[in-house]
Amino acid sequence: MQLRPNLRQARSLLFLPATADHLLAKATERGADALVVDLEDAIPPDRKADARPMARAAVENLARRGASVVLRVNSEPTLWQQDLQDMPLAHLAAVMLPKVETLAQLNNFAQALAGHAAAHGQSPPPIAALLETPLGVLAAAEVAPHPALCALGFGAEDYAGALGVPPEPAALTWPAQQVLTCAHAYGLACWGLAGSIAVVDDVAGFEHTVRAGRAMGFTGSVCIHPKQVPIVNRGFSPTAQERAWAARVLAADEAARVAGLGAVLLDGRMIDRPIVDRARRWLAFPE
């Protein structure tokens, strides 16, 4: 069986409603690092049942076309149990569980997911837990160590809605930092922004939000429109200047090791292990 892709360096994750055949047809041409087949917010309650077989077909089709496929299930247990039924889990890079607020909620889902996979002799795909409410943000430190996780996601729109305020940095900076700090503490990817992803046509504003998200420590973001994918990919990738700097750092580090030194000066700045590690991470990104 083909190994599942590692989403640790996924920058852009493009949402695709399970019922949107016209979007699925060209989804693999959009440049996203992963494609999220959505059974939650994009599907009205009265269409959930119709959407599930379409989601199964979409997962198989997109995976055959070489995509890293993620499935977003519904948050309610009665619904996600149905979402997982007969789902081709082997084709999934991860499953997104939305509106996580407690460790017990995550445990229940992880156990059910493992049971579905074991019934077919498979290992379960990892889970991306979406923290989208005040309770979810407060639970981040408890949830993040869970061994089934590959990522945490911060839901800015839902969080701002819970507060009754616009999705702007004044309300979102602290909860965003809480989620991404807990994610990094346990080696997880962290997808999100401290701002809105809903305004598709404000390119300059979205670019600013993406750059700010990377500067905070997010590793990528979901996208709700193909226009957002190249902006997110650029924003969460090292610039040409950063790559050039990283290459010089690694060269200086190699020279220091040959000389038996633990650290070295480069452009008047001490280059030690944390800086070298950052340089290696930047050079590992696709150009």
C-alpha positions as a Python dict, from the first residue, in 0.01 Angstrom:
ca = {
    (1, 'M'): (0, 0, 0),
    (2, 'Q'): (125, 347, -87),
    (3, 'L'): (242, 547, 211),
    (4, 'R'): (21, 837, 312),
    (5, 'P'): (167, 1180, 237),
    (6, 'N'): (307, 1374, 529),
    (7, 'L'): (112, 1697, 574),
    (8, 'R'): (368, 1859, 804),
    (9, 'Q'): (476, 2099, 529),
    (10, 'A'): (136, 2149, 365),
    (11, 'R'): (90, 2520, 309),
    (12, 'S'): (-243, 2536, 128),
    (13, 'L'): (-547, 2315, 185),
    (14, 'L'): (-828, 2385, -61),
    (15, 'F'): (-1182, 2310, 56),
    (16, 'L'): (-1408, 2129, -189),
    (17, 'P'): (-1774, 2064, -108),
    (18, 'A'): (-1837, 1694, -155),
    (19, 'T'): (-2131, 1771, -382),
    (20, 'A'): (-1947, 2016, -611),
    (21, 'D'): (-1856, 1796, -908),
    (22, 'H'): (-1767, 2102, -1117),
    (23, 'L'): (-1500, 2200, -862),
    (24, 'L'): (-1367, 1848, -814),
    (25, 'A'): (-1300, 1807, -1185),
    (26, 'K'): (-1018, 2064, -1188),
    (27, 'A'): (-920, 2048, -822),
    (28, 'T'): (-584, 1883, -882),
    (29, 'E'): (-486, 2164, -1120),
    (30, 'R'): (-518, 2440, -858),
    (31, 'G'): (-174, 2398, -702),
    (32, 'A'): (-293, 2325, -348),
    (33, 'D'): (-74, 2106, -131),
    (34, 'A'): (-383, 1919, -11),
    (35, 'L'): (-750, 1899, -107),
    (36, 'V'): (-1017, 1888, 163),
    (37, 'V'): (-1337, 1707, 71),
    (38, 'D'): (-1592, 1876, 297),
    (39, 'L'): (-1896, 1714, 455),
    (40, 'E'): (-1947, 1980, 721),
    (41, 'D'): (-2017, 2351, 665),
    (42, 'A'): (-2034, 2331, 286),
    (43, 'I'): (-2318, 2077, 295),
    (44, 'P'): (-2670, 2177, 411),
    (45, 'P'): (-2824, 1944, 671),
    (46, 'D'): (-3080, 1805, 428),
    (47, 'R'): (-2805, 1706, 182),
    (48, 'K'): (-2570, 1524, 419),
    (49, 'A'): (-2696, 1179, 323),
    (50, 'D'): (-2667, 1252, -49),
    (51, 'A'): (-2319, 1399, -3),
    (52, 'R'): (-2160, 1094, 163),
    (53, 'P'): (-2143, 864, -142),
    (54, 'M'): (-2024, 1162, -345),
    (55, 'A'): (-1749, 1221, -89),
    (56, 'R'): (-1638, 858, -110),
    (57, 'A'): (-1615, 879, -488),
    (58, 'A'): (-1432, 1213, -469),
    (59, 'V'): (-1173, 1082, -222),
    (60, 'E'): (-1094, 783, -443),
    (61, 'N'): (-1086, 990, -761),
    (62, 'L'): (-864, 1266, -623),
    (63, 'A'): (-624, 1020, -461),
    (64, 'R'): (-590, 829, -789),
    (65, 'R'): (-499, 1159, -954),
    (66, 'G'): (-212, 1203, -709),
    (67, 'A'): (-365, 1450, -464),
    (68, 'S'): (-312, 1454, -90),
    (69, 'V'): (-674, 1420, 21),
    (70, 'V'): (-820, 1524, 356),
    (71, 'L'): (-1179, 1460, 463),
    (72, 'R'): (-1361, 1705, 689),
    (73, 'V'): (-1634, 1522, 875),
    (74, 'N'): (-1916, 1669, 1080),
    (75, 'S'): (-1860, 1750, 1446),
    (76, 'E'): (-2161, 1565, 1591),
    (77, 'P'): (-2090, 1197, 1671),
    (78, 'T'): (-2412, 1075, 1512),
    (79, 'L'): (-2308, 1244, 1188),
    (80, 'W'): (-1937, 1162, 1182),
    (81, 'Q'): (-2017, 795, 1243),
    (82, 'Q'): (-2217, 804, 921),
    (83, 'D'): (-1946, 1008, 746),
    (84, 'L'): (-1688, 738, 820),
    (85, 'Q'): (-1908, 448, 711),
    (86, 'D'): (-1757, 283, 400),
    (87, 'M'): (-1518, 577, 353),
    (88, 'P'): (-1199, 469, 168),
    (89, 'L'): (-973, 564, 459),
    (90, 'A'): (-661, 425, 292),
    (91, 'H'): (-681, 708, 38),
    (92, 'L'): (-685, 981, 301),
    (93, 'A'): (-382, 1178, 417),
    (94, 'A'): (-582, 1294, 721),
    (95, 'V'): (-930, 1344, 861),
    (96, 'M'): (-1037, 1685, 994),
    (97, 'L'): (-1254, 1683, 1305),
    (98, 'P'): (-1417, 2026, 1347),
    (99, 'K'): (-1515, 2209, 1663),
    (100, 'V'): (-1302, 2003, 1900),
    (101, 'E'): (-1353, 2127, 2256),
    (102, 'T'): (-1247, 1839, 2483),
    (103, 'L'): (-996, 1557, 2494),
    (104, 'A'): (-1283, 1312, 2542),
    (105, 'Q'): (-1436, 1425, 2215),
    (106, 'L'): (-1108, 1364, 2034),
    (107, 'N'): (-1056, 1028, 2206),
    (108, 'N'): (-1400, 906, 2099),
    (109, 'F'): (-1340, 1005, 1740),
    (110, 'A'): (-989, 856, 1728),
    (111, 'Q'): (-1116, 524, 1865),
    (112, 'A'): (-1399, 511, 1614),
    (113, 'L'): (-1168, 602, 1326),
    (114, 'A'): (-922, 331, 1430),
    (115, 'G'): (-1208, 80, 1450),
    (116, 'H'): (-1328, 160, 1098),
    (117, 'A'): (-975, 125, 962),
    (118, 'A'): (-906, -200, 1150),
    (119, 'A'): (-1223, -353, 1007),
    (120, 'H'): (-1054, -332, 667),
    (121, 'G'): (-708, -432, 787),
    (122, 'Q'): (-577, -79, 762),
    (123, 'S'): (-413, 176, 987),
    (124, 'P'): (-618, 491, 1048),
    (125, 'P'): (-524, 820, 886),
    (126, 'P'): (-404, 1089, 1127),
    (127, 'I'): (-640, 1352, 1258),
    (128, 'A'): (-636, 1730, 1224),
    (129, 'A'): (-829, 1878, 1517),
    (130, 'L'): (-996, 2210, 1440),
    (131, 'L'): (-1021, 2444, 1740),
    (132, 'E'): (-1289, 2697, 1657),
    (133, 'T'): (-1450, 2806, 1984),
    (134, 'P'): (-1335, 2959, 2312),
    (135, 'L'): (-1363, 2617, 2480),
    (136, 'G'): (-1161, 2461, 2199),
    (137, 'V'): (-883, 2718, 2229),
    (138, 'L'): (-867, 2665, 2606),
    (139, 'A'): (-840, 2289, 2546),
    (140, 'A'): (-549, 2321, 2302),
    (141, 'A'): (-281, 2222, 2553),
    (142, 'E'): (-479, 1914, 2656),
    (143, 'V'): (-563, 1809, 2302),
    (144, 'A'): (-228, 1869, 2129),
    (145, 'P'): (-33, 1573, 2279),
    (146, 'H'): (-283, 1319, 2140),
    (147, 'P'): (-87, 1056, 1943),
    (148, 'A'): (-343, 1040, 1661),
    (149, 'L'): (-295, 1405, 1563),
    (150, 'C'): (-95, 1543, 1272),
    (151, 'A'): (-219, 1903, 1296),
    (152, 'L'): (-420, 2161, 1481),
    (153, 'G'): (-632, 2411, 1295),
    (154, 'F'): (-758, 2747, 1420),
    (155, 'G'): (-1102, 2848, 1296),
    (156, 'A'): (-1093, 3226, 1293),
    (157, 'E'): (-1441, 3278, 1148),
    (158, 'D'): (-1615, 3049, 1397),
    (159, 'Y'): (-1413, 3184, 1689),
    (160, 'A'): (-1498, 3545, 1603),
    (161, 'G'): (-1860, 3444, 1558),
    (162, 'A'): (-1864, 3291, 1905),
    (163, 'L'): (-1738, 3624, 2043),
    (164, 'G'): (-1980, 3825, 1833),
    (165, 'V'): (-1704, 4036, 1678),
    (166, 'P'): (-1549, 4073, 1330),
    (167, 'P'): (-1265, 3828, 1246),
    (168, 'E'): (-986, 4079, 1299),
    (169, 'P'): (-646, 4056, 1473),
    (170, 'A'): (-765, 4245, 1780),
    (171, 'A'): (-984, 3948, 1874),
    (172, 'L'): (-789, 3667, 1710),
    (173, 'T'): (-421, 3719, 1794),
    (174, 'W'): (-421, 3565, 2140),
    (175, 'P'): (-628, 3254, 2058),
    (176, 'A'): (-429, 3202, 1738),
    (177, 'Q'): (-104, 3213, 1934),
    (178, 'Q'): (-244, 2973, 2192),
    (179, 'V'): (-331, 2715, 1926),
    (180, 'L'): (-10, 2743, 1726),
    (181, 'T'): (210, 2735, 2037),
    (182, 'C'): (48, 2411, 2151),
    (183, 'A'): (84, 2267, 1801),
    (184, 'H'): (454, 2348, 1779),
    (185, 'A'): (513, 2216, 2131),
    (186, 'Y'): (416, 1870, 2009),
    (187, 'G'): (556, 1881, 1656),
    (188, 'L'): (225, 1931, 1478),
    (189, 'A'): (138, 2134, 1173),
    (190, 'C'): (-81, 2433, 1252),
    (191, 'W'): (-319, 2571, 991),
    (192, 'G'): (-494, 2902, 1031),
    (193, 'L'): (-483, 3279, 1020),
    (194, 'A'): (-556, 3558, 1266),
    (195, 'G'): (-800, 3704, 1017),
    (196, 'S'): (-1074, 3621, 771),
    (197, 'I'): (-1052, 3382, 477),
    (198, 'A'): (-1401, 3469, 359),
    (199, 'V'): (-1321, 3783, 156),
    (200, 'V'): (-1201, 3638, -172),
    (201, 'D'): (-1155, 3951, -386),
    (202, 'D'): (-941, 4158, -145),
    (203, 'V'): (-611, 4016, -266),
    (204, 'A'): (-388, 4272, -95),
    (205, 'G'): (-568, 4232, 236),
    (206, 'F'): (-551, 3854, 218),
    (207, 'E'): (-180, 3863, 132),
    (208, 'H'): (-119, 4079, 439),
    (209, 'T'): (-316, 3836, 659),
    (210, 'V'): (-121, 3539, 522),
    (211, 'R'): (216, 3706, 577),
    (212, 'A'): (111, 3792, 931),
    (213, 'G'): (2, 3432, 986),
    (214, 'R'): (341, 3298, 885),
    (215, 'A'): (515, 3556, 1104),
    (216, 'M'): (305, 3437, 1400),
    (217, 'G'): (405, 3075, 1345),
    (218, 'F'): (124, 2917, 1146),
    (219, 'T'): (252, 2662, 895),
    (220, 'G'): (-29, 2695, 640),
    (221, 'S'): (-391, 2784, 587),
    (222, 'V'): (-711, 2646, 445),
    (223, 'C'): (-843, 2811, 130),
    (224, 'I'): (-1206, 2848, 32),
    (225, 'H'): (-1140, 2961, -326),
    (226, 'P'): (-876, 2862, -584),
    (227, 'K'): (-768, 3230, -606),
    (228, 'Q'): (-634, 3202, -254),
    (229, 'V'): (-409, 2902, -320),
    (230, 'P'): (-112, 3079, -486),
    (231, 'I'): (-126, 3355, -226),
    (232, 'V'): (-109, 3103, 57),
    (233, 'N'): (165, 2901, -112),
    (234, 'R'): (379, 3212, -157),
    (235, 'G'): (301, 3349, 185),
    (236, 'F'): (395, 3032, 370),
    (237, 'S'): (709, 2963, 165),
    (238, 'P'): (1051, 3119, 222),
    (239, 'T'): (1128, 3408, -9),
    (240, 'A'): (1422, 3399, -250),
    (241, 'Q'): (1615, 3620, -7),
    (242, 'E'): (1538, 3388, 281),
    (243, 'R'): (1652, 3086, 80),
    (244, 'A'): (1977, 3260, -10),
    (245, 'W'): (2032, 3348, 355),
    (246, 'A'): (1957, 2989, 460),
    (247, 'A'): (2210, 2853, 212),
    (248, 'R'): (2475, 3086, 352),
    (249, 'V'): (2388, 2980, 707),
    (250, 'L'): (2434, 2612, 624),
    (251, 'A'): (2763, 2685, 450),
    (252, 'A'): (2884, 2882, 753),
    (253, 'D'): (2771, 2604, 986),
    (254, 'E'): (2958, 2344, 783),
    (255, 'A'): (3274, 2556, 793),
    (256, 'A'): (3237, 2595, 1169),
    (257, 'R'): (3201, 2219, 1220),
    (258, 'V'): (3510, 2152, 1008),
    (259, 'A'): (3698, 2401, 1228),
    (260, 'G'): (3562, 2237, 1543),
    (261, 'L'): (3351, 2537, 1644),
    (262, 'G'): (3005, 2521, 1798),
    (263, 'A'): (2892, 2856, 1659),
    (264, 'V'): (3012, 3112, 1407),
    (265, 'L'): (2947, 3475, 1318),
    (266, 'L'): (2769, 3552, 990),
    (267, 'D'): (2702, 3914, 895),
    (268, 'G'): (2770, 4012, 1255),
    (269, 'R'): (2516, 3764, 1394),
    (270, 'M'): (2588, 3451, 1594),
    (271, 'I'): (2479, 3139, 1405),
    (272, 'D'): (2394, 2855, 1641),
    (273, 'R'): (2178, 2543, 1633),
    (274, 'P'): (1827, 2701, 1637),
    (275, 'I'): (1918, 2930, 1347),
    (276, 'V'): (2070, 2640, 1153),
    (277, 'D'): (1758, 2433, 1209),
    (278, 'R'): (1541, 2716, 1075),
    (279, 'A'): (1764, 2745, 768),
    (280, 'R'): (1729, 2373, 700),
    (281, 'R'): (1350, 2393, 728),
    (282, 'W'): (1337, 2682, 482),
    (283, 'L'): (1551, 2500, 226),
    (284, 'A'): (1334, 2190, 257),
    (285, 'F'): (1033, 2377, 109),
    (286, 'P'): (960, 2326, -262),
    (287, 'E'): (1066, 2619, -478),
}
